[in-house]
């Protein structure tokens, strides 16, 4: 589609979506939310600024100048004792990966504390600040939503005979990746199509009644499995994907005779995950403190902590007040160890195969990405920055320092600020020719006023200074959004 034609459609579409929403018929038992948004990024330098396109649920691209219009309709309704939520969220874009795409399309059902979610939905990270954090190492809000069916508890459920001091939360899902076209274009002849996705998690919370603190500990595990492997743009093999294989993925069993040798020796699919430890404390002045630790693993060595001290270490303080500084967060992300380098015997044979973990990469399944963005922490550089030359993650060994803050400059004017410094070393198997030094920063101002009847305005400026993939970038972003509540 012609560039100027796309821009014309964008400009026409936004007011149309706003006007159309006003003529929807009201349904007395429904709560309908209409959201429309227009956004534009304008940059000088090598790429669009880092924090303007990362951790945006995959809505972003490396192109220096890109724009989109977004329109969505979301419905919440109670039918007897079952809560029903549904949403459709659509984007028309200029200089993103696709000109038109579906961002969300889902149906959620909830009965008491149990929920079933079907479809493509922006799923937030648990027990992490989704606005200020760099993101989870296993799964984050960095990538385009993966369509899936998820069965989960919607809140913590007390365990019997514990006097409500011990409770659990968990979930399990299966889904499929939707980025076949991107993998084909960016894989340089080597890629996996029709890949499947599996995710599960379990958290336990220790909290005495009326206590000021609680402790949450848990584990989450994700698996990429199935799919057709192509080499030199020719089908090499198809990974097994039957119902029996689905159960093997859930229980982490090895593959059968129709699986690749490595999946028969180890486990079926590419599996990775994290241990989580979160301490929360609520002070008497209504402020709160959160200290958290995430330990990443992608094989047995990581599960057994042979890759220590790799992980994310963080602290967040929330004043819970509408003031100049309302929330501040600091994170240290370290992934340099990866169970140590490869070791060889005197004959050149690789020994200690549990070393050189090579995070987010796998020979059979290529890498942990979706539509060009890593499914974990974006500081481990996404393939989108390689601009169609590789699907591999080329910079996964990092040491990064990150500071995020939010607050209010005025009753109706808030801000968000992010500053990050990261040093990258490549991967255990492919060292960078020189150390990557990445500085990324952004400041965003958001204005809303009850008298504006649902209109919101946002403007931001961001600056990057990187000697490798991210580049040197200075950019601004403008957003205008309008929401309609219909009951």
Secondary structure, DSSP 8 states (H G I E B T S, - for coil): --HHHHHHHHHHHHHHHHHHHTT----TT-EEEEEEEEEEEEEEESSS-HHHHSSSTT---SSSSEEEEEEEEEEEEEETTEEEEEEEEEEEEESSS-SEEEEEEEEEEEETTEEEEEEE-----TTS-TTTS---SSS-SSS---EEEEEEESS-EE-TTTTTSEEEEEEEEEEE---HHHHHHHSTT-EEEEEEEEEEEEEEEE--TT-SEEEEEEEEEEEEEEEEEEETTEEEEE---SHHHHHHHHHT----TTS-HHHHHS-SSEEEEEEEEEEEEE-TTS-EEEEEEEEEESSHHHHTTTTTT-EEEEEEEE--SSSS--EEEEEEEE-S-TT---EE-TTS-EE-TTS---TTEETTTEESEETTEESS-TTS--GGGGTTS-SS-S---EEEEEEEEEEEEETTEEEEEEEEEEEEEE-SSSEEEEEEEEEEEEEEEEEE-GGGTTEEEEEEEEEEEESSSS-EEEEEEEEEEEEEEE-
